[in-house]
Amino acid sequence: MDSCDPQVKAYRNGKTFNQCRQEARQAAEILSAEIRRTGEVSWSQVLEAAGHDEIVYKLSLKYLREAGYDIGNYQLPRVRQS
């Protein structure tokens, strides 16, 4: 049953889910450096770093949260160090 295999099936915009994960990890690394330099980034900057791809955007926020950053909420849409 390879129809649900994330390595084979095109998920979004012609990319597999694993490709989306890889892009999100790269975006999170770039954003992490920016956060260390400036103190915080807005969610719109995260969206731009994700190439306006919703899945990559959400995964980037997830990876930043896992790295210990405060990703904010709808009232404070920013990512900063905890």
N, C-alpha and C positions, 0 to 999 in steps of 0.2 A: 504494500500500500504506500507507494511513493508520492501520492498526490498531496500529502500533508508534510512531506519532508522539507524542512526549512532550507536545506542546502541546494535543493533542485528547483522547487516551484518558484516562479516569479511572484513576488509578494506585492510590491507597490512600485510604480514607475519603472517597471522592468527589472527591479533588483530583488534578490532573494533576501529573506529576513536576516541571514548571516551577514550579507553585505551591508544592510542597514545597521546592524550591531557594530560592525567594524567602523563605519562612517561616524556613528555616534561616539564611539570610544575616542576616535581621533579628534572630533569636535570638542569632547569633554576635556581632553588634554590641552588643547589650544585655549579653551575658556578658563581652565584652571590656572594657566600661566597669566592670563589677563586679570583674573580675580586677585592673584597674588600681587600683581603690579598696581592695580587701581583700587582694590578693596571690594569691588562688586561689579556685576554686569546685569543688565536688564534682560528680561525674557525676550525682548525683541532682538537683542544681540545673539541670544542662544538660537533663536529661529533663523537668523541670518547665517550663523555658523553651520546650522543644519541644512542649509540650502533650501529653506522653506518646505522641507519634507516633514510632514507631521510625525511619522514614525521615528525618524532620526531625532527630531526635536524632543519627543517624549523620552526616548531612550537616553539622550544626552542629559536631560534633567535627572533621570534615574541614576545614571553613573556619577553625576556630580553629587547627588544626595548620598550615594554609597561611599563616596570619597570623603564625606564629612562636611560638605557645604550645606548651608541653610538655603534652600531653594525658594523660600518665601511662600506666598499664597496669592489668591486673586486680588487681595487688597494691597499687598506689597509684592508686585511682580518683579523680583530681583533675586539674584544669587549672590551670596556673600559668604565669607568665612564664618564659621560658628564660633 
